[in-house]
Amino acid sequence: MKNDDSDDDYRVGPGKPPKHTRFKRGQSGNPNGRPKVKVSFQAVAERELMRLVTVPENGKARRRTKQQMVVQSVIHRAIKGDHKASELVFRTFGQTKEIESSAAGELPTADPDMLKRIKARLNRMVPED
């Protein structure tokens, strides 16, 4: 019987690696497998909040996201007098309003006196021709 390593007619080339570098029978090239991706807490929470649930509303079954249900629950608690829920609603509402106003590009009303002072300062720095 002929030894596999002494095969004289075997030629190394594209798709034909040397026999001593090949995987042994029954051995995988990656025994541990691909590493699992670590998902952040925020990604998991966002995915869960966007899942739909069926809830009864005025005698009908409605589909709402869990996020909508949480917001609705906190607002109802605030209406019933829960001070922590009220604080959360106002704090969150204020933050979203600030973000919306800055995203919309709203600028404060210009103060005419301040504009005159800025213009005078610029004129002193750059003389007019």
Secondary structure as a PSIPRED ss2 file (coil, helix, strand):
# PSIPRED VFORMAT (PSIPRED V4.0)

   1 M C   1.000  0.000  0.000
   2 K C   1.000  0.000  0.000
   3 N C   1.000  0.000  0.000
   4 D H   0.000  1.000  0.000
   5 D H   0.000  1.000  0.000
   6 S H   0.000  1.000  0.000
   7 D C   1.000  0.000  0.000
   8 D C   1.000  0.000  0.000
   9 D C   1.000  0.000  0.000
  10 Y C   1.000  0.000  0.000
  11 R C   1.000  0.000  0.000
  12 V C   1.000  0.000  0.000
  13 G E   0.000  0.000  1.000
  14 P C   1.000  0.000  0.000
  15 G C   1.000  0.000  0.000
  16 K E   0.000  0.000  1.000
  17 P C   1.000  0.000  0.000
  18 P C   1.000  0.000  0.000
  19 K H   0.000  1.000  0.000
  20 H H   0.000  1.000  0.000
  21 T H   0.000  1.000  0.000
  22 R C   1.000  0.000  0.000
  23 F C   1.000  0.000  0.000
  24 K C   1.000  0.000  0.000
  25 R C   1.000  0.000  0.000
  26 G C   1.000  0.000  0.000
  27 Q C   1.000  0.000  0.000
  28 S C   1.000  0.000  0.000
  29 G C   1.000  0.000  0.000
  30 N C   1.000  0.000  0.000
  31 P C   1.000  0.000  0.000
  32 N C   1.000  0.000  0.000
  33 G C   1.000  0.000  0.000
  34 R C   1.000  0.000  0.000
  35 P C   1.000  0.000  0.000
  36 K C   1.000  0.000  0.000
  37 V C   1.000  0.000  0.000
  38 K C   1.000  0.000  0.000
  39 V C   1.000  0.000  0.000
  40 S C   1.000  0.000  0.000
  41 F H   0.000  1.000  0.000
  42 Q H   0.000  1.000  0.000
  43 A H   0.000  1.000  0.000
  44 V H   0.000  1.000  0.000
  45 A H   0.000  1.000  0.000
  46 E H   0.000  1.000  0.000
  47 R H   0.000  1.000  0.000
  48 E H   0.000  1.000  0.000
  49 L H   0.000  1.000  0.000
  50 M C   1.000  0.000  0.000
  51 R C   1.000  0.000  0.000
  52 L E   0.000  0.000  1.000
  53 V E   0.000  0.000  1.000
  54 T E   0.000  0.000  1.000
  55 V E   0.000  0.000  1.000
  56 P E   0.000  0.000  1.000
  57 E E   0.000  0.000  1.000
  58 N C   1.000  0.000  0.000
  59 G C   1.000  0.000  0.000
  60 K E   0.000  0.000  1.000
  61 A E   0.000  0.000  1.000
  62 R E   0.000  0.000  1.000
  63 R E   0.000  0.000  1.000
  64 R E   0.000  0.000  1.000
  65 T E   0.000  0.000  1.000
  66 K H   0.000  1.000  0.000
  67 Q H   0.000  1.000  0.000
  68 Q H   0.000  1.000  0.000
  69 M H   0.000  1.000  0.000
  70 V H   0.000  1.000  0.000
  71 V H   0.000  1.000  0.000
  72 Q H   0.000  1.000  0.000
  73 S H   0.000  1.000  0.000
  74 V H   0.000  1.000  0.000
  75 I H   0.000  1.000  0.000
  76 H H   0.000  1.000  0.000
  77 R H   0.000  1.000  0.000
  78 A H   0.000  1.000  0.000
  79 I H   0.000  1.000  0.000
  80 K C   1.000  0.000  0.000
  81 G C   1.000  0.000  0.000
  82 D C   1.000  0.000  0.000
  83 H H   0.000  1.000  0.000
  84 K H   0.000  1.000  0.000
  85 A H   0.000  1.000  0.000
  86 S H   0.000  1.000  0.000
  87 E H   0.000  1.000  0.000
  88 L H   0.000  1.000  0.000
  89 V H   0.000  1.000  0.000
  90 F H   0.000  1.000  0.000
  91 R H   0.000  1.000  0.000
  92 T H   0.000  1.000  0.000
  93 F H   0.000  1.000  0.000
  94 G H   0.000  1.000  0.000
  95 Q H   0.000  1.000  0.000
  96 T H   0.000  1.000  0.000
  97 K H   0.000  1.000  0.000
  98 E H   0.000  1.000  0.000
  99 I H   0.000  1.000  0.000
 100 E H   0.000  1.000  0.000
 101 S H   0.000  1.000  0.000
 102 S H   0.000  1.000  0.000
 103 A H   0.000  1.000  0.000
 104 A H   0.000  1.000  0.000
 105 G C   1.000  0.000  0.000
 106 E C   1.000  0.000  0.000
 107 L C   1.000  0.000  0.000
 108 P C   1.000  0.000  0.000
 109 T C   1.000  0.000  0.000
 110 A C   1.000  0.000  0.000
 111 D C   1.000  0.000  0.000
 112 P H   0.000  1.000  0.000
 113 D H   0.000  1.000  0.000
 114 M H   0.000  1.000  0.000
 115 L H   0.000  1.000  0.000
 116 K H   0.000  1.000  0.000
 117 R H   0.000  1.000  0.000
 118 I H   0.000  1.000  0.000
 119 K H   0.000  1.000  0.000
 120 A H   0.000  1.000  0.000
 121 R H   0.000  1.000  0.000
 122 L H   0.000  1.000  0.000
 123 N H   0.000  1.000  0.000
 124 R H   0.000  1.000  0.000
 125 M H   0.000  1.000  0.000
 126 V C   1.000  0.000  0.000
 127 P C   1.000  0.000  0.000
 128 E C   1.000  0.000  0.000
 129 D C   1.000  0.000  0.000
